Amino acid sequence: MKRAPVILLVEDNDDHAELITRCLTREPLQVIRCRHGDDALAYLNRDGEYRDPGVSPWPTVIVLDLRMPRQSGFEVLARVKEDERLQTIPVVVFTSSSAPEDIARAYELHANSYLVKPTEIGALIELVESLRAYWTRHSVVVRDPGDRSRA
């Protein structure tokens, strides 16, 4: 049985996270939210409260904000793409910054996509729905390196 896609949403803004989650969950999928970079890395490394894979399923895609407390989205992106266990998980940068230097840096760090959050609610909903459709419908589920059930 194929499991529903899992989106790891790394977003510190509660209002943005709620709206994004509402848009994403219109179809069967699971959204796990981390509020900052340290939390996202703990999730991906199965540290602390995320130790149990049953509670912390492996993400199909990571949706990552750039401007966050503790570790920035750039730092998280760099750590994910440097780690052999994590680097094949697609990372979509989803941020309010349209600065060319931020876009260039994200792609230099091997982001799979860079999307700028629209300020108009209808456009935001449309973009999030497109993100969900593109990254979850035909994506390959990357096997959790800690899952020994198919080893």
Sine and cosine of phi, psi and omega as CSV:
sin_phi,cos_phi,sin_psi,cos_psi,sin_omega,cos_omega
0.00,0.00,0.77,-0.64,-0.01,-1.00
-0.98,0.20,0.75,-0.66,0.00,-1.00
-0.99,0.11,0.40,-0.92,0.03,-1.00
-0.92,0.40,0.56,-0.83,0.05,-1.00
-0.86,0.51,0.50,-0.86,0.03,-1.00
-0.87,-0.50,0.82,-0.57,0.05,-1.00
-0.95,-0.30,0.83,-0.57,0.12,-0.99
-1.00,-0.04,0.95,-0.31,-0.01,-1.00
-0.99,-0.11,0.89,-0.46,0.00,-1.00
-0.94,-0.33,0.99,-0.16,-0.16,-0.99
-0.52,-0.86,0.83,-0.55,-0.03,-1.00
-1.00,0.06,-0.36,0.93,-0.04,-1.00
-0.99,0.11,0.90,-0.44,-0.06,-1.00
-0.87,0.49,-0.67,0.75,-0.02,-1.00
-0.91,0.42,-0.69,0.72,0.04,-1.00
-0.89,0.46,-0.70,0.72,-0.03,-1.00
-0.88,0.47,-0.68,0.73,0.00,-1.00
-0.90,0.44,-0.71,0.70,-0.01,-1.00
-0.91,0.42,-0.71,0.71,0.02,-1.00
-0.88,0.48,-0.70,0.71,0.00,-1.00
-0.89,0.46,-0.68,0.74,0.04,-1.00
-0.86,0.51,-0.69,0.73,0.01,-1.00
-0.92,0.39,-0.64,0.77,-0.07,-1.00
-0.95,0.33,-0.56,0.83,-0.14,-0.99
-1.00,-0.03,0.38,0.92,0.09,-1.00
-0.96,0.28,-0.27,0.96,0.09,-1.00
-0.83,-0.56,0.29,-0.96,-0.04,-1.00
-0.89,0.45,0.95,-0.32,0.16,-0.99
-0.29,-0.96,0.25,-0.97,-0.04,-1.00
-0.91,-0.41,0.73,-0.68,0.07,-1.00
-0.93,-0.38,0.83,-0.55,0.09,-1.00
-0.94,-0.33,0.80,-0.60,-0.03,-1.00
-0.95,-0.30,0.73,-0.68,0.19,-0.98
-0.90,-0.43,0.65,-0.76,-0.12,-0.99
-1.00,0.01,-0.20,0.98,0.01,-1.00
-0.33,-0.94,0.15,-0.99,-0.09,-1.00
-0.88,0.47,-0.65,0.76,0.02,-1.00
-0.87,0.50,-0.66,0.75,0.00,-1.00
-0.91,0.42,-0.67,0.74,0.01,-1.00
-0.89,0.45,-0.68,0.73,0.00,-1.00
-0.93,0.37,-0.59,0.81,0.09,-1.00
-0.89,0.46,-0.67,0.75,0.03,-1.00
-0.87,0.49,-0.78,0.62,-0.06,-1.00
-0.92,0.40,-0.47,0.88,0.01,-1.00
-1.00,-0.10,0.08,1.00,0.02,-1.00
0.83,0.56,0.73,0.69,0.03,-1.00
-0.99,-0.15,0.49,-0.87,0.12,-0.99
0.83,0.56,-0.80,-0.60,-0.07,-1.00
-0.90,0.45,-0.22,0.98,-0.04,-1.00
-0.99,-0.16,0.21,0.98,-0.07,-1.00
-0.88,0.48,-0.58,0.81,-0.07,-1.00
-0.99,0.11,0.92,-0.40,0.00,-1.00
-0.88,0.47,-0.41,0.91,0.04,-1.00
-0.92,0.38,-0.49,0.87,0.01,-1.00
-1.00,-0.08,-0.41,0.91,-0.08,-1.00
-0.83,-0.56,0.95,0.32,-0.06,-1.00
-0.90,0.43,0.48,-0.88,-0.02,-1.00
-0.91,0.41,0.74,-0.67,-0.07,-1.00
-0.97,0.26,0.57,-0.82,0.13,-0.99
-0.98,0.21,-0.59,0.81,-0.01,-1.00
-0.46,-0.89,0.49,-0.87,0.08,-1.00
-0.94,-0.34,0.80,-0.60,0.09,-1.00
-0.95,-0.30,0.89,-0.46,-0.26,-0.96
-0.82,-0.57,0.84,-0.54,0.15,-0.99
-0.98,0.17,0.40,-0.92,0.00,-1.00
-1.00,-0.06,-0.68,0.73,-0.11,-0.99
-1.00,-0.04,0.99,-0.15,-0.02,-1.00
-0.64,-0.77,0.36,-0.93,0.09,-1.00
-0.95,0.30,0.22,-0.98,0.00,-1.00
0.91,0.41,-0.99,-0.16,0.06,-1.00
-0.98,-0.21,0.73,-0.68,0.02,-1.00
-0.95,0.30,0.22,-0.98,0.08,-1.00
-0.87,0.50,-0.57,0.82,0.04,-1.00
-0.88,0.47,-0.68,0.73,0.01,-1.00
-0.90,0.43,-0.66,0.75,0.03,-1.00
-0.90,0.43,-0.72,0.69,0.01,-1.00
-0.84,0.54,-0.72,0.69,0.01,-1.00
-0.87,0.49,-0.70,0.72,-0.02,-1.00
-0.91,0.41,-0.65,0.76,0.01,-1.00
-0.90,0.44,-0.73,0.68,-0.10,-0.99
-0.97,0.23,-0.26,0.97,0.08,-1.00
-1.00,0.08,-0.33,0.94,-0.12,-0.99
-1.00,-0.05,0.87,-0.48,-0.02,-1.00
-0.82,0.57,-0.57,0.82,-0.02,-1.00
-0.95,0.32,-0.44,0.90,-0.15,-0.99
-0.95,-0.32,-0.39,0.92,-0.23,-0.97
-0.88,0.48,-0.32,0.95,0.02,-1.00
-1.00,0.04,-0.10,1.00,0.08,-1.00
-0.96,0.27,0.83,-0.56,0.04,-1.00
-0.89,0.46,0.67,-0.75,0.05,-1.00
-0.86,-0.50,0.86,-0.51,0.06,-1.00
-0.96,-0.28,0.91,-0.42,0.09,-1.00
-0.98,0.21,0.82,-0.57,-0.03,-1.00
-0.76,-0.65,0.98,-0.17,-0.22,-0.97
-0.60,-0.80,0.20,-0.98,0.04,-1.00
-1.00,0.05,-0.18,0.98,-0.05,-1.00
-0.99,0.16,0.81,-0.58,0.12,-0.99
-0.94,-0.34,0.26,0.96,-0.02,-1.00
-0.90,0.43,0.80,-0.60,-0.02,-1.00
-0.81,0.58,-0.58,0.82,-0.01,-1.00
-0.93,0.36,-0.54,0.84,0.07,-1.00
-0.94,0.35,-0.67,0.74,0.03,-1.00
-0.88,0.47,-0.74,0.67,0.00,-1.00
-0.88,0.48,-0.70,0.72,-0.02,-1.00
-0.89,0.45,-0.67,0.75,0.01,-1.00
-0.87,0.50,-0.70,0.71,0.01,-1.00
-0.95,0.33,-0.53,0.85,0.09,-1.00
-0.89,0.45,-0.51,0.86,0.02,-1.00
-1.00,0.03,0.14,0.99,0.10,-1.00
0.97,0.25,0.57,0.82,0.17,-0.98
-0.88,0.47,0.56,-0.83,0.02,-1.00
-1.00,0.10,-0.40,0.92,0.01,-1.00
-0.34,-0.94,0.42,-0.91,0.03,-1.00
-0.72,-0.69,0.90,-0.44,0.00,-1.00
-0.85,-0.52,0.70,-0.71,0.04,-1.00
-0.99,-0.10,0.79,-0.61,0.00,-1.00
-0.91,0.40,0.85,-0.52,0.07,-1.00
-0.94,0.35,0.45,-0.89,0.02,-1.00
-1.00,0.09,-0.36,0.93,0.01,-1.00
-1.00,0.05,0.76,-0.65,-0.13,-0.99
-0.86,0.50,-0.68,0.74,-0.01,-1.00
-0.89,0.46,-0.66,0.75,0.03,-1.00
-0.92,0.38,-0.59,0.81,0.03,-1.00
-0.90,0.43,-0.72,0.70,0.01,-1.00
-0.87,0.50,-0.71,0.70,0.00,-1.00
-0.88,0.47,-0.67,0.74,-0.01,-1.00
-0.92,0.39,-0.67,0.75,0.01,-1.00
-0.91,0.42,-0.64,0.77,0.04,-1.00
-0.90,0.43,-0.61,0.79,0.07,-1.00
-0.92,0.40,-0.66,0.76,0.04,-1.00
-0.85,0.53,-0.76,0.65,0.00,-1.00
-0.86,0.51,-0.74,0.67,-0.04,-1.00
-0.88,0.48,-0.71,0.70,-0.06,-1.00
-0.93,0.36,-0.73,0.69,-0.16,-0.99
-1.00,0.02,-0.17,0.99,-0.02,-1.00
-0.89,-0.46,-0.43,0.90,-0.08,-1.00
-0.93,0.37,-0.69,0.72,-0.09,-1.00
-0.86,-0.52,0.26,0.97,-0.05,-1.00
-0.97,0.24,0.48,-0.88,0.09,-1.00
-1.00,0.06,0.75,-0.66,0.03,-1.00
-0.98,0.21,0.89,-0.46,0.02,-1.00
-0.96,0.28,0.78,-0.63,-0.04,-1.00
-0.93,0.36,0.72,-0.70,0.07,-1.00
-0.91,0.42,0.86,-0.51,-0.03,-1.00
-0.90,0.43,-0.28,0.96,0.03,-1.00
-1.00,-0.01,-0.10,1.00,-0.02,-1.00
-0.99,0.12,0.93,-0.36,-0.03,-1.00
-1.00,-0.09,0.05,1.00,-0.09,-1.00
-0.93,0.37,-0.39,0.92,0.00,-1.00
-0.88,-0.47,0.25,0.97,-0.05,-1.00
-0.96,0.28,0.00,0.00,0.00,0.00
